[in-house]
Amino acid sequence: MSSYDHIIVGCGSAGSVIAHHLVKAGKKVCVLEAGPADRNLFIHVPVGFVKTLHNPKLTYQYHTEGTEWTGKRDVFIPQGKTLGGSSSVNGMVFVRGQAQDYDHWAQMGNRGWGYRDVLPYLKRIENRQAPHDGAYRSTSGAIPVTDPDWRHPLCNAFIAGAVENGIPLNPDYNGAEQWGTGYYQRAIQRQIRRSAYRSYLHPLRKAPNLTLLTDTMVEKVLFEGKRATGVRYRGADGTRHDITAGEVILCSGGLNTPKLLQLSGVGPADLLRGHGIEVIHDLPGVGENLSDHYSPRIVARARNTRSINNQVKGLRLLGEVTRWAAGAPSVLGLSAAVCYAFGKSRPELESPDFTLIFTPASYKGGHLGVLDDYAGMTCGAWQMRPESTGYVRIRSNRIEDAPIIQPNYLSTDNDRKTLLHALRTARKVLGSEALSQYYDAEILPGKDVQSDDELLDFARQYGNSTYHMAGACRMGPRDAQNTVVDDQLRVHGLTGLRIADSSVLPAMTSANTYVSALLVGEKAADFLLGRQEAIAA
């Protein structure tokens, strides 16, 4: 039986970060990834996410349970399953969130997670490749953070329209303040996606103290009493193996980590017994507190300009491919969203509470990645810090079966009110003077949809996940409701087991969850190596 200092389950965003630091420190590390190596070309071409998100070899093809507020629809929520995890298939936008997000975590009893505590780690992550304020940003990290070199009149007009509607131009939303509008920053360098795996672990892949296994499904965590001792996995050839370690770190993501814990006998006792699973540790919070950003998207027809829809057809597509291959600006090198507006639903708010995302392309039914046949533009909207929460629960005692996923989208009145304001603001921006020369007509939901009830019905029928699954193994004091790990990411009531991925987030950040996952990875590495203080960037 093989033995290691550390076993890392999942080579995604946090897992890649942790493995990098442990391997560099000389630790003997085994990293197990359920998916294949990241050799698929569409992973590395930024716009290739439209292919990889629907590829079951590279993503878990999960769906939520339907509710009243999704029109009884199940909602598609793919999760990465390859080296780099979701950082190899996500939209590549780089958003930290607000200082208040992290201060809120600290106020919930998580020592060392306030904004002043995490800022050195946020700086340690990034290589900011644009003018910046060194008090907030850094060039020393592994993830290249770039501004788009591709510009479009529709994008410039959207930004001007947001300013026209009271949202200020912000040169750096990852700096002193998030409020504002502009172009998104991205984890793209020289027209290539830079995943967490490629940025952190790939350079160390041949290190003698690293064992990296792909196409390897971890079936359960092994325990002796209340101590995690290793894992059992099924290899690519179908054979099962047990390996041991001084410490096991679960980095399987916002949905698969709670699922694996439950299958391993850690979670709500009644749920586990109902599936014939021996209860190792009754921990009711495992799988609870799940949250996600829910986003309907307004689609409009454009005039007097081409959009991405035109650029990916016929000879124009060949031209875009040629430019991309030469490292020149191209639609193939774009992130999923190009522009943003972080706005406030009420003027008295100190910080923004909704997001608008804009792309100069029209999508069928508002579904990301499914281009329509006409030149157009799409503006999505979501409530930044959703109050609605749900759960992740195993469906059976088989690792192959998808879990039951229920984020309970829009189940609170405040979430619905904030989303309504965001949708109305999106309409104002699209209908602004700045966009008037390009705006032809609203296709979805259409001009006849005007009342609050009609807009909410549109959100029910057309809203989608933003794939920001968080909180189902939340961090917090042991005596707090439904917490799973302490502020050093150790599972309550067990030893030798930590969790490091978006599932530990105590509350959703006002951002995509990618940077938060990287942050958790950086903090976890310091905990594991006994470094309690960040190395200032």
TORDO-305878 format. One line per 5 residues: for each residue x, y, z of C-alpha. Coordinates in Angstrom, 1 decimal, decimal comma, always signed. Layout:
X Y Z ~ ...
end
This chain:
+0,0 +0,0 +0,0 ~ +1,5 +3,3 -1,1 ~ +1,9 +6,0 +1,6 ~ +2,3 +9,8 +1,2 ~ +2,6 +12,9 +3,4
-0,5 +14,3 +1,8 ~ -3,2 +13,1 -0,5 ~ -5,1 +15,7 -2,5 ~ -8,4 +14,7 -4,0 ~ -9,1 +16,8 -7,0
-6,6 +18,7 -9,2 ~ -8,8 +21,8 -9,7 ~ -8,2 +25,4 -8,7 ~ -7,4 +24,9 -5,0 ~ -5,9 +21,4 -5,5
-3,4 +22,7 -8,0 ~ -2,3 +25,5 -5,7 ~ -1,9 +23,3 -2,6 ~ +0,0 +20,6 -4,6 ~ +2,4 +23,3 -5,9
+3,4 +24,5 -2,5 ~ +3,6 +21,1 -0,9 ~ +5,8 +19,7 -3,7 ~ +8,1 +22,7 -3,6 ~ +8,4 +22,2 +0,2
+9,6 +18,7 -0,4 ~ +6,5 +16,8 +0,8 ~ +5,6 +13,5 -0,8 ~ +2,2 +14,2 -2,5 ~ -0,3 +12,2 -4,4
-2,9 +14,2 -6,4 ~ -5,9 +12,2 -7,8 ~ -8,0 +13,7 -10,6 ~ -11,2 +12,0 -11,8 ~ -10,9 +13,4 -15,3
-8,3 +13,2 -18,0 ~ -5,2 +15,2 -18,7 ~ -5,9 +18,7 -20,1 ~ -4,8 +17,8 -23,7 ~ -8,1 +18,8 -25,4
-7,4 +21,8 -27,7 ~ -10,7 +23,5 -26,7 ~ -9,4 +23,8 -23,1 ~ -6,6 +26,1 -24,2 ~ -8,5 +28,2 -26,8
-10,5 +30,6 -24,5 ~ -13,7 +30,5 -26,5 ~ -13,5 +26,7 -26,4 ~ -15,6 +26,8 -23,2 ~ -18,7 +26,6 -25,4
-17,5 +23,1 -26,3 ~ -15,9 +21,9 -23,1 ~ -18,9 +22,8 -20,9 ~ -21,0 +20,2 -22,8 ~ -18,3 +17,5 -23,0
-19,0 +14,7 -20,5 ~ -15,4 +13,7 -20,7 ~ -14,3 +17,0 -19,3 ~ -17,2 +18,1 -17,1 ~ -19,7 +16,5 -14,8
-23,1 +17,1 -16,5 ~ -25,0 +18,0 -13,4 ~ -28,5 +19,5 -13,1 ~ -30,4 +21,0 -10,2 ~ -33,8 +20,0 -9,1
-36,6 +22,2 -10,5 ~ -38,6 +24,5 -8,2 ~ -41,4 +27,1 -8,5 ~ -38,7 +29,8 -9,2 ~ -37,2 +27,9 -12,1
-40,5 +27,1 -13,7 ~ -40,1 +23,5 -12,5 ~ -37,0 +23,3 -14,9 ~ -33,8 +21,6 -13,9 ~ -30,9 +23,9 -14,4
-27,6 +22,8 -16,0 ~ -24,6 +23,2 -13,8 ~ -21,5 +21,6 -15,3 ~ -18,4 +21,1 -13,1 ~ -14,8 +20,7 -14,3
-13,4 +17,1 -14,6 ~ -9,9 +17,4 -15,9 ~ -6,5 +18,8 -14,8 ~ -7,3 +22,3 -13,6 ~ -10,9 +21,3 -12,8
-13,3 +24,2 -13,5 ~ -10,5 +26,6 -14,1 ~ -10,0 +24,6 -17,3 ~ -13,6 +25,1 -18,5 ~ -14,8 +28,3 -16,8
-15,3 +31,7 -18,3 ~ -11,9 +32,9 -17,2 ~ -13,0 +36,2 -15,7 ~ -11,0 +37,3 -12,7 ~ -13,0 +38,9 -9,9
-12,0 +39,1 -6,2 ~ -15,1 +40,5 -4,7 ~ -15,4 +43,2 -2,2 ~ -13,5 +43,8 +1,1 ~ -16,8 +43,5 +2,9
-17,2 +39,9 +1,7 ~ -14,1 +38,8 +3,5 ~ -14,8 +41,0 +6,6 ~ -18,2 +39,3 +6,8 ~ -16,5 +35,9 +6,9
-14,3 +37,1 +9,8 ~ -17,4 +38,4 +11,6 ~ -18,9 +34,9 +11,3 ~ -16,1 +33,7 +13,5 ~ -13,5 +32,8 +11,0
-10,2 +34,2 +12,3 ~ -7,7 +35,2 +9,7 ~ -10,2 +35,5 +6,9 ~ -10,9 +39,3 +7,0 ~ -9,9 +41,5 +4,1
-6,7 +42,7 +5,7 ~ -5,8 +39,1 +6,4 ~ -6,5 +37,7 +2,9 ~ -5,2 +40,7 +0,8 ~ -1,6 +39,4 +0,9
-2,9 +36,0 -0,4 ~ -4,9 +37,7 -3,1 ~ -1,8 +39,5 -4,2 ~ +0,2 +36,3 -4,0 ~ -2,1 +34,6 -6,5
-1,8 +37,1 -9,4 ~ +0,6 +38,4 -12,0 ~ -1,3 +41,6 -12,9 ~ -0,2 +42,6 -16,5 ~ -1,5 +46,1 -16,6
-0,9 +49,4 -14,7 ~ -2,1 +48,9 -11,1 ~ -1,9 +50,2 -7,5 ~ +0,7 +48,1 -5,7 ~ -1,3 +48,5 -2,4
-3,9 +46,1 -3,8 ~ -2,3 +44,3 -6,8 ~ +0,8 +42,4 -7,6 ~ +3,0 +41,0 -10,4 ~ +4,6 +38,1 -8,4
+1,9 +35,5 -8,6 ~ +1,3 +32,4 -10,8 ~ -2,0 +33,5 -12,5 ~ -1,6 +36,0 -15,3 ~ -4,4 +38,6 -15,1
-4,8 +40,6 -18,3 ~ -7,1 +43,1 -19,8 ~ -8,7 +42,3 -23,1 ~ -6,7 +43,4 -26,2 ~ -9,9 +43,0 -28,3
-12,2 +46,0 -28,4 ~ -15,7 +46,3 -29,9 ~ -18,0 +49,3 -30,4 ~ -20,8 +47,5 -28,6 ~ -18,6 +47,0 -25,6
-17,5 +50,6 -25,5 ~ -21,1 +51,7 -25,9 ~ -22,3 +49,4 -23,1 ~ -19,7 +50,9 -20,7 ~ -20,8 +54,4 -21,7
-24,4 +53,5 -21,2 ~ -23,7 +52,2 -17,7 ~ -22,0 +55,5 -16,9 ~ -25,0 +57,3 -18,3 ~ -27,1 +55,4 -15,8
-25,0 +56,4 -12,7 ~ -22,5 +53,5 -12,6 ~ -19,0 +55,1 -12,7 ~ -16,1 +54,0 -14,8 ~ -13,8 +51,9 -12,7
-10,2 +51,3 -14,0 ~ -9,7 +48,4 -11,5 ~ -12,6 +46,7 -9,8 ~ -10,1 +44,4 -8,1 ~ -8,4 +47,3 -6,5
-9,7 +49,8 -3,9 ~ -13,4 +49,6 -4,8 ~ -15,6 +47,3 -6,9 ~ -18,4 +49,6 -7,8 ~ -18,3 +50,6 -11,5
-18,1 +49,5 -15,1 ~ -15,5 +48,5 -17,6 ~ -13,8 +45,6 -19,3 ~ -13,4 +42,3 -17,4 ~ -9,9 +41,2 -16,3
-9,2 +37,6 -17,4 ~ -6,8 +34,6 -16,7 ~ -5,7 +34,7 -20,4 ~ -2,2 +35,3 -21,6 ~ -1,2 +35,6 -25,3
-4,6 +34,4 -26,3 ~ -4,3 +31,1 -24,3 ~ -6,3 +30,1 -21,2 ~ -4,1 +29,9 -18,1 ~ -5,8 +27,4 -15,8
-4,7 +26,9 -12,2 ~ -3,1 +23,6 -13,2 ~ -1,1 +25,1 -16,0 ~ -0,1 +28,1 -13,8 ~ +0,8 +26,2 -10,6
+1,4 +22,5 -11,0 ~ +2,2 +21,8 -14,6 ~ +5,8 +23,2 -14,2 ~ +6,4 +20,7 -11,3 ~ +4,7 +17,6 -13,0
+8,0 +15,7 -13,2 ~ +9,0 +16,3 -9,6 ~ +10,1 +13,0 -8,0 ~ +8,0 +13,7 -4,9 ~ +4,7 +14,2 -6,9
+2,4 +11,4 -8,0 ~ -0,3 +12,8 -10,3 ~ -3,0 +10,3 -11,3 ~ -5,7 +11,1 -13,9 ~ -8,9 +9,2 -14,8
-8,9 +8,1 -11,2 ~ -12,1 +8,2 -9,2 ~ -11,9 +8,4 -5,4 ~ -14,7 +6,3 -4,0 ~ -14,3 +7,1 -0,3
-12,1 +8,5 +2,4 ~ -10,7 +5,8 +4,7 ~ -10,8 +6,2 +8,5 ~ -9,5 +4,6 +11,6 ~ -11,9 +5,7 +14,2
-12,2 +9,5 +13,8 ~ -8,9 +9,9 +11,9 ~ -8,7 +10,0 +8,1 ~ -5,9 +7,7 +7,0 ~ -6,2 +7,7 +3,2
-8,5 +7,0 +0,3 ~ -9,8 +4,2 -1,9 ~ -9,8 +4,9 -5,6 ~ -10,7 +3,2 -8,8 ~ -8,0 +3,6 -11,5
-8,4 +4,0 -15,2 ~ -8,2 +0,2 -15,6 ~ -11,1 -0,3 -13,2 ~ -9,0 -1,8 -10,4 ~ -9,4 -0,5 -6,8
-6,5 +0,7 -4,7 ~ -6,1 +2,0 -1,1 ~ -3,4 +4,6 -0,3 ~ -2,5 +6,2 +3,0 ~ -1,3 +9,6 +4,1
-0,6 +11,8 +7,1 ~ -3,4 +14,1 +5,9 ~ -6,1 +14,0 +3,3 ~ -7,3 +17,2 +1,6 ~ -10,6 +17,2 -0,3
-10,5 +19,6 -3,3 ~ -13,3 +18,1 -5,4 ~ -15,3 +21,2 -5,8 ~ -18,5 +22,8 -4,5 ~ -20,7 +19,7 -5,3
-18,4 +16,7 -5,4 ~ -16,7 +17,3 -2,0 ~ -20,0 +17,1 +0,0 ~ -21,0 +14,1 -2,1 ~ -17,7 +12,3 -1,4
-17,9 +13,1 +2,3 ~ -21,4 +11,7 +2,5 ~ -20,4 +8,5 +0,6 ~ -17,5 +8,2 +3,1 ~ -19,8 +8,2 +6,1
-19,5 +11,8 +7,1 ~ -22,6 +13,9 +7,0 ~ -26,2 +13,8 +8,3 ~ -26,7 +10,4 +10,0 ~ -30,2 +9,8 +8,8
-29,3 +10,5 +5,2 ~ -26,3 +8,1 +5,3 ~ -28,3 +5,4 +7,0 ~ -31,0 +5,8 +4,5 ~ -28,6 +4,8 +1,8
-27,0 +1,9 +3,8 ~ -23,8 +3,8 +4,6 ~ -22,0 +3,3 +7,9 ~ -21,9 +6,5 +9,8 ~ -18,3 +7,5 +10,7
-19,2 +10,9 +11,9 ~ -22,6 +12,6 +12,2 ~ -22,0 +16,1 +10,8 ~ -25,4 +17,6 +9,8 ~ -23,9 +20,6 +7,9
-22,3 +18,5 +5,1 ~ -24,2 +19,4 +2,0 ~ -26,2 +22,2 +3,5 ~ -25,9 +26,0 +2,8 ~ -25,4 +25,5 -1,0
-25,7 +28,8 -2,9 ~ -25,2 +30,0 -6,5 ~ -25,7 +33,1 -8,6 ~ -28,8 +32,7 -10,7 ~ -28,8 +34,8 -13,9
-31,4 +35,4 -16,6 ~ -30,0 +37,1 -19,7 ~ -31,6 +39,8 -21,8 ~ -30,9 +39,4 -25,6 ~ -31,2 +42,2 -28,1
-30,7 +42,5 -31,9 ~ -27,9 +44,9 -33,0 ~ -27,7 +47,2 -36,0 ~ -25,0 +49,2 -37,8 ~ -22,3 +46,8 -36,6
-21,2 +43,2 -36,6 ~ -21,2 +41,1 -33,5 ~ -19,4 +37,9 -32,6 ~ -22,2 +36,0 -34,3 ~ -21,0 +37,4 -37,7
-17,3 +36,8 -36,9 ~ -17,5 +33,1 -36,5 ~ -19,1 +32,3 -39,9 ~ -17,4 +31,4 -43,2 ~ -14,2 +33,2 -44,1
-14,4 +35,5 -41,2 ~ -14,0 +32,6 -38,8 ~ -10,9 +31,6 -40,8 ~ -9,6 +35,1 -40,3 ~ -10,2 +34,9 -36,5
-8,4 +31,5 -36,3 ~ -5,5 +33,0 -38,2 ~ -5,3 +36,0 -35,9 ~ -5,6 +33,8 -32,8 ~ -2,8 +31,5 -34,0
-0,6 +34,5 -34,5 ~ -1,3 +35,8 -31,0 ~ -3,3 +38,7 -32,3 ~ -6,6 +40,0 -30,9 ~ -9,4 +37,6 -31,9
-12,8 +36,5 -30,7 ~ -11,3 +33,1 -30,1 ~ -9,2 +34,7 -27,3 ~ -12,2 +36,1 -25,4 ~ -13,5 +35,3 -21,9
-17,2 +34,3 -21,6 ~ -18,2 +37,8 -20,6 ~ -16,3 +40,9 -21,9 ~ -17,7 +43,8 -19,9 ~ -19,2 +44,3 -16,5
-21,2 +46,7 -14,4 ~ -21,4 +46,4 -10,7 ~ -24,4 +48,4 -9,5 ~ -26,4 +49,3 -6,4 ~ -30,1 +48,5 -6,2
-30,6 +51,3 -3,7 ~ -28,6 +54,6 -3,5 ~ -28,0 +54,3 +0,2 ~ -26,0 +51,1 -0,2 ~ -22,3 +51,4 +0,6
-21,3 +48,8 -2,0 ~ -22,8 +47,2 -5,1 ~ -25,2 +44,3 -4,8 ~ -25,8 +43,2 -8,4 ~ -23,8 +42,4 -11,4
-24,4 +43,0 -15,1 ~ -22,3 +41,0 -17,6 ~ -22,2 +42,0 -21,3 ~ -21,1 +40,2 -24,4 ~ -21,4 +41,5 -28,0
-23,2 +38,4 -29,1 ~ -26,8 +37,1 -29,2 ~ -27,5 +33,7 -27,6 ~ -30,4 +31,4 -28,4 ~ -32,8 +31,5 -25,4
-30,2 +33,4 -23,5 ~ -28,1 +30,2 -23,1 ~ -24,4 +30,9 -22,8 ~ -22,5 +29,6 -25,7 ~ -25,4 +28,8 -28,1
-25,0 +31,6 -30,7 ~ -28,1 +32,8 -32,5 ~ -28,3 +33,6 -36,2 ~ -28,4 +37,4 -36,1 ~ -26,0 +40,1 -34,9
-26,8 +41,0 -31,3 ~ -25,8 +41,5 -27,7 ~ -26,5 +39,8 -24,4 ~ -26,7 +41,3 -20,9 ~ -27,0 +38,9 -17,9
-27,9 +40,0 -14,4 ~ -27,6 +38,5 -10,9 ~ -27,9 +39,3 -7,3 ~ -24,3 +39,3 -5,9 ~ -24,9 +37,8 -2,4
-27,9 +35,5 -2,7 ~ -29,7 +34,8 +0,5 ~ -31,3 +31,7 -1,0 ~ -29,6 +28,6 +0,0 ~ -30,2 +24,9 -0,5
-28,4 +21,6 -0,3 ~ -26,4 +18,8 -2,0 ~ -27,3 +15,2 -1,0 ~ -26,3 +11,8 -2,3 ~ -28,9 +10,1 -4,4
-27,5 +6,6 -3,7 ~ -24,5 +4,9 -2,3 ~ -22,8 +4,8 -5,7 ~ -20,1 +7,2 -6,6 ~ -21,3 +7,1 -10,3
-24,7 +8,6 -9,5 ~ -25,1 +12,4 -9,6 ~ -26,1 +14,0 -6,3 ~ -29,4 +15,7 -5,6 ~ -28,6 +19,4 -6,1
-31,0 +22,1 -4,9 ~ -29,8 +25,8 -4,6 ~ -33,3 +27,0 -4,1 ~ -32,9 +29,9 -6,5 ~ -34,9 +33,1 -5,8
-36,5 +31,7 -2,7 ~ -36,2 +34,9 -0,7 ~ -38,0 +38,2 -1,3 ~ -34,8 +40,2 -1,3 ~ -33,2 +38,0 -4,0
-36,2 +38,6 -6,2 ~ -36,3 +42,4 -5,5 ~ -32,6 +42,8 -6,2 ~ -32,8 +40,8 -9,4 ~ -35,7 +42,8 -10,6
-33,7 +46,0 -10,1 ~ -30,7 +44,5 -11,9 ~ -32,9 +43,5 -14,9 ~ -34,5 +46,9 -15,1 ~ -31,0 +48,5 -15,0
-29,8 +46,2 -17,8 ~ -32,7 +47,4 -19,9 ~ -31,9 +51,1 -19,2 ~ -28,3 +50,5 -20,2 ~ -29,2 +48,7 -23,4
-31,7 +51,5 -24,1 ~ -29,3 +54,3 -23,3 ~ -28,3 +57,1 -25,7 ~ -24,8 +55,6 -25,8 ~ -26,1 +52,4 -27,4
-28,9 +54,0 -29,5 ~ -27,0 +53,8 -32,8 ~ -26,5 +50,0 -32,3 ~ -29,6 +48,9 -30,4 ~ -32,3 +47,6 -32,7
-34,8 +45,6 -30,6 ~ -35,1 +43,4 -27,5 ~ -35,6 +39,8 -28,4 ~ -35,7 +38,3 -25,0 ~ -37,8 +38,7 -23,0
-39,3 +41,3 -25,4 ~ -40,9 +44,7 -25,0 ~ -44,3 +43,3 -23,9 ~ -42,7 +42,0 -20,7 ~ -42,9 +45,0 -18,3
-44,5 +44,3 -14,9 ~ -42,6 +42,8 -11,9 ~ -44,6 +39,6 -12,2 ~ -43,8 +39,4 -15,9 ~ -40,1 +39,9 -15,4
-40,0 +37,4 -12,6 ~ -41,8 +34,9 -14,8 ~ -39,1 +35,6 -17,4 ~ -36,5 +34,9 -14,8 ~ -38,2 +31,6 -13,9
-38,3 +30,4 -17,5 ~ -34,9 +31,6 -18,7 ~ -32,6 +32,0 -15,7 ~ -29,5 +29,9 -15,6 ~ -26,7 +29,0 -13,2
-23,5 +30,9 -13,4 ~ -21,7 +27,7 -12,1 ~ -20,7 +29,4 -8,8 ~ -21,5 +26,5 -6,5 ~ -20,4 +27,4 -2,9
-20,9 +26,8 +0,8 ~ -22,0 +23,2 +1,1 ~ -19,2 +22,5 +3,6 ~ -19,1 +25,9 +5,1 ~ -16,4 +27,2 +7,3
-17,2 +28,4 +10,8 ~ -17,0 +27,7 +14,6 ~ -18,0 +24,2 +15,5 ~ -21,0 +25,5 +17,6 ~ -22,4 +27,5 +14,7
-25,3 +26,1 +12,7 ~ -24,4 +23,8 +9,7 ~ -20,6 +24,4 +9,7 ~ -18,3 +21,7 +8,5 ~ -14,7 +23,0 +8,8
-12,9 +25,4 +11,2 ~ -11,0 +28,4 +10,1 ~ -7,9 +26,3 +9,3 ~ -10,1 +24,1 +7,1 ~ -10,1 +21,1 +9,4
-13,3 +19,0 +9,4 ~ -15,0 +19,4 +12,8 ~ -14,7 +16,3 +15,0 ~ -12,2 +14,5 +12,8 ~ -8,4 +14,6 +12,4
-6,3 +14,2 +9,3 ~ -8,9 +15,6 +7,0 ~ -9,3 +19,1 +5,5 ~ -11,4 +20,6 +2,8 ~ -10,1 +23,3 +0,4
-12,4 +24,4 -2,4 ~ -15,4 +26,6 -2,9 ~ -17,6 +24,4 -0,7 ~ -16,0 +25,9 +2,4 ~ -17,0 +29,5 +1,6
-19,0 +30,7 +4,6 ~ -21,0 +33,1 +2,4 ~ -21,1 +33,8 -1,3 ~ -18,7 +36,6 -2,4 ~ -19,8 +39,4 -4,7
-17,8 +37,7 -7,5 ~ -17,2 +34,6 -9,5 ~ -15,9 +31,9 -7,2 ~ -12,6 +31,2 -9,1 ~ -10,5 +33,7 -7,1
-12,0 +32,5 -3,8 ~ -11,1 +28,9 -4,6 ~ -7,5 +30,0 -5,4 ~ -7,4 +32,0 -2,1 ~ -8,6 +28,9 -0,2
-5,8 +26,9 -1,8 ~ -3,2 +29,4 -0,8 ~ -4,4 +29,6 +2,8 ~ -4,6 +25,8 +3,0 ~ -1,1 +25,4 +1,8
+0,2 +27,7 +4,6 ~ -1,9 +25,8 +7,2 ~ -0,5 +22,5 +6,0 ~ +3,1 +23,8 +6,1 ~ +2,8 +25,5 +9,4
+3,0 +29,0 +8,0 ~ +0,3 +31,0 +9,7 ~ +1,2 +34,3 +8,1 ~ +1,1 +35,1 +4,4 ~ +4,3 +36,0 +2,7
+3,6 +39,5 +1,5 ~ +3,5 +39,8 -2,2
end
